[in-house]
Amino acid sequence: MRLVVAAVGRLKRGPESELAARYAERASKAGRRLGFRAVEVVEIRESRAPDAHRRVIEESIALSNILPAGAMTVLLDADGDSLDSAGLAARLAQWQGERRTAVVFIIGGPDGVAPGLREKAGLRLSFGAATWPHQLVRVMLLEQIYRAMTILAGHPYHRP
């Protein structure tokens, strides 16, 4: 099963980019042993439209265009469900058991995503009520994917 992180915006060089790459690589290595393919990060260009509504539509169309058939879509959303690490690991194992082609984690742009894309999400996932910069959300998500892989592998990285 493919694991994809689709994010609006590009990480510039720096500590966030390095940390994101490190967790993506770790998750890929740990996941391969469990039957997951490498973690792919797909960056969607931020819309330059002058109004927020148009930016949301353009970015949501671009995100929708990369969703493979049969994929589980997980939208990062402040109003979503809060899962602990073991809960996320259990969901990944469940989706793998359902023979999903992929799990696509979506990090929308600063203005959010269109309602149609929000409705496609099989899970809306929240990292809490605080507002986080998109760069940090990407790092936190990749770390949680890595942590989920270690939980599924029985590795001692995760200590509840």
Residue pairs with C-beta under 8 A, 6 or more apart in sequence:
1 35
1 36
1 37
1 95
1 96
1 99
1 100
1 101
1 102
1 103
2 36
2 37
2 40
2 68
2 71
2 101
2 102
2 103
3 27
3 31
3 36
3 37
3 38
3 39
3 40
3 92
3 102
3 103
3 105
3 145
4 39
4 40
4 41
4 42
4 66
4 71
4 102
4 103
4 104
4 105
5 24
5 39
5 40
5 41
5 42
5 104
5 105
5 107
5 138
5 141
5 142
5 145
6 42
6 44
6 63
6 66
6 104
6 105
6 106
6 107
7 41
7 42
7 43
7 44
7 106
7 107
7 134
7 138
8 43
8 44
8 45
8 46
8 59
8 62
8 63
8 107
8 108
8 109
8 134
9 43
9 44
9 46
9 109
9 134
10 43
10 45
11 17
11 20
11 43
11 135
11 138
16 135
16 136
16 138
16 139
17 135
19 139
20 41
20 135
20 138
20 139
20 142
23 139
23 142
23 143
23 145
23 146
24 39
24 41
24 142
26 146
26 149
27 39
27 142
27 145
27 146
27 149
28 37
28 38
28 39
30 146
30 149
30 150
30 153
30 155
31 37
31 38
31 39
31 145
31 149
32 38
33 153
34 96
34 149
34 152
34 153
35 96
36 92
36 96
36 149
39 142
39 145
41 138
41 142
42 66
44 59
44 62
44 63
44 66
44 109
45 62
46 55
46 59
46 109
47 54
47 55
47 56
47 58
47 59
47 109
48 55
49 55
49 58
52 111
55 109
55 111
56 108
56 109
56 111
56 112
56 113
56 114
57 114
59 108
59 109
59 111
59 113
60 108
60 113
60 114
60 116
60 117
61 114
63 106
63 108
63 113
63 117
64 116
64 117
64 120
66 104
67 73
67 104
67 120
68 101
68 102
68 104
69 101
70 100
70 101
70 102
71 100
71 101
71 102
71 103
71 104
72 95
72 100
72 102
72 103
72 104
72 122
72 123
73 104
73 106
73 120
73 121
73 122
73 123
74 103
74 104
74 105
74 106
74 121
74 122
74 123
74 124
74 125
75 106
75 108
75 113
75 117
75 118
75 121
75 123
75 124
75 125
76 105
76 106
76 107
76 108
76 125
76 126
76 127
76 137
76 141
77 118
77 121
77 124
77 125
77 126
78 126
78 128
78 129
78 131
79 124
79 126
80 123
80 124
80 125
80 126
81 123
81 124
81 125
81 126
82 125
82 126
82 127
82 128
83 91
83 125
84 160
85 144
85 147
85 148
85 151
85 158
85 160
86 151
86 158
86 160
88 125
88 144
88 145
88 147
88 148
89 147
89 148
89 149
89 151
89 152
91 123
92 103
92 145
92 148
92 152
93 152
95 103
105 125
105 141
105 145
106 113
106 117
106 121
107 134
107 137
107 138
107 141
108 117
109 134
110 134
118 124
127 137
127 140
127 141
132 140
146 157
147 157
147 158
149 155
150 156
150 157
150 158
151 158
